[in-house]
């Protein structure tokens, strides 16, 4: 058998949903959070589509994200031991069609025959091997020039998903079937009918195709997209290994999904049925379902304690936070260090109302986590007082904060793990565990981790104003 | 009219209930917590029974508490502007009879005619003036030698309270009525009957009497209590203004309530009916009721947000903590920095099960608050790492920590509010805002606040072990 061509995974990870608030927030959305187990959904998606498995093998992945998440993407891939082939940065979200076309054009520049597997990175597919077998089953159709989609065999009459109507019921072997048409999210009655009829599958939004076939499909069905996406790639800037698509050209792209722009119009479509478990984790009710409720229907994670509860999800998202439920029925309770959601399970789809309410009152919790991820590591505010603030700061090995100064605050740094190199005006010195440095107001300073292990320090800021925006940057290795 | 003798309030504040966990914990129970409004229940109780009101006037209060709470008692009275007459420390809880007898003997030592008003300090009585009027109505009965109890006119057939059966239905004027007998907590049917019959009142556990009458009643009905209580007072030690009852003598006292020991046997009992609102806040359902639910039955306090909720209590107990409820019905959710309780309202009396469960898993939250009150102020742990801990420490003006040293840790102190006097081995210096001090491992050190305003500092501990018990104390102004 001929060596199979490697498949390039295209991981879509620029979205920022709020249905899983308070764990998913605009500043750090659900694909980057360990919702089930220790891995994040993004890491699990990348790992699922990596390495080799029999005749199937994967090339390095291409990630499509936005500027805010670029360092999270590289950090999480790095922690998962996966080296990205490219990280394309969308100047703004334009739905899936421009993103997928950009990935296809990017791949075709070196190999028009490149096979791409486009996948959202915030879904859960517990059985990796079964999914990769499904991918392998789609390859003959791809070789024949089809655009392949993956259809999940429905387990219940779901009204929150779109459906794929097949030309014939799928066989037991899971061979590709020609697609008749896409079906919008149905009402409950129609969903029940489709479940019974047997030739309707859930649309998982996962696509397998040759780069040139997707480009051809766009040329045929969405020709207006071609020029601006091509221009945004041609004018893209390379920046610290990221490929920043050109904002002006990108702004010309229609904001449209690949389903609307291409799939619903193309005729060279095949569907690979997938019988394994799958969820888009589109709400806390889905997380509850996917977390494996016990015989009482209870999921208690992160050390949460359930007493006499039924059909209830209790999550503590902080090691120092105890969550106890008593006598609850059909309730979701998710507690983080700075926000607690308690909702009736039937209201899982209304969590965005909580986010809107908090936005309305100006609460940072609507969009921001206490832990703020930066290219060099992260920091979190431990306490804010009238004229002071205390932060914990972690700097990755080899990383450095910008050379900066502040107008309103002085800083006391105490290193508690690892070793820092500290610049204060003309002085540069190493500071290690149990040593401290004073950074006077107005001094030009920089914090670096020259070591091999993460460096953690406690920063005590004092001054009349301790906001993040009191900063003058002189040099920044991350081009901020 | 002759000048009325001053009444000495006796505030019972040694209890530590868990039914309002996570806000009430063994280390800092509900009477010391601002459950309703800005005042704590203890402060509200002390204020209610202070000053003068027409012919009624109060002497300085006597507080009965245990050693753990002694500094909380004096701090809270101090903040309320109330100077205690005495703080008696019970070596261990022996229920109300020994405590009340101790207060009576203590008062009788200087004035056997002293009039004492004994009151729990964890109840809520919103209308102070009405309650003081009720106290005034009891004075003639006291002058006639009666022990006076206060009976709350029931508003519903409560099964969680004991009742007082009156010899006749109370009149509209609220004049004292002779007590027929005490009635144990009834079943639901009996409670409904008593409510209908009209001559049963709730037993509020509040008593008004002359010191010598209570002593005589104990001599008659609980003679075995007299000798050990008297001995514990005679051998009591005065310690920083506290009167520590002698533990050996105290251990001889029966553990018995004043109702069982005396009231149910005495015949010189009158009941003053009280028509005003009263609650023992015996559970979160009572707090919900007393907090004034809106037309949907919702109480959302501390910035909590309720969306489409009914008959629900949502409390955020930390300024940095957002709590959002969606579509809840009959739910209690109380969130603190380190613990969250979510319970069906009907399970309010089962909160102690949550505490037991956390004790079982060794969680500090079962009994301890993150903020630890000490005689000199308080501290809270902000973060604990593998070999470090960060604390915020507040020291009251004029207060000082013990002279101490540590075997396992060094400390970095950064003053962020006020001024500290710091001793490190032979050196003593003032350290003010934005200044820091290093306290090496093993050095003998002391922290004082010589100023007029509270001093706050951030302490960063580093070392192989950062537990509270790594401390050698050399001198301590609080005799610990």
Interface residues (C-beta under 8 A of the other chain):
Chain A: X22 X303 X305 X307 X308 X314 X316 X320 X321 X322 X323 X324 X325 X326 X327 X328 X329 X331 X333 X335 X337 X338 X339 X340 X341 X342 X343 X344 X346 X347 X350 X351 X353 X354 X357 X358 X361 X363 X365 X382 X383 X384 X385 X386 X387 X388 X390 X392 X410 X412 X414 X416 X417 X433 X434 X436 X438 X456 X458 X460 X462 X463
Chain B: X22 X303 X305 X307 X308 X314 X316 X320 X321 X322 X323 X324 X325 X326 X327 X328 X329 X331 X333 X335 X337 X338 X339 X340 X341 X342 X343 X344 X346 X347 X350 X351 X353 X354 X357 X358 X361 X363 X365 X382 X383 X385 X386 X387 X388 X390 X392 X410 X412 X414 X416 X417 X433 X434 X436 X438 X456 X458 X460 X462 X463
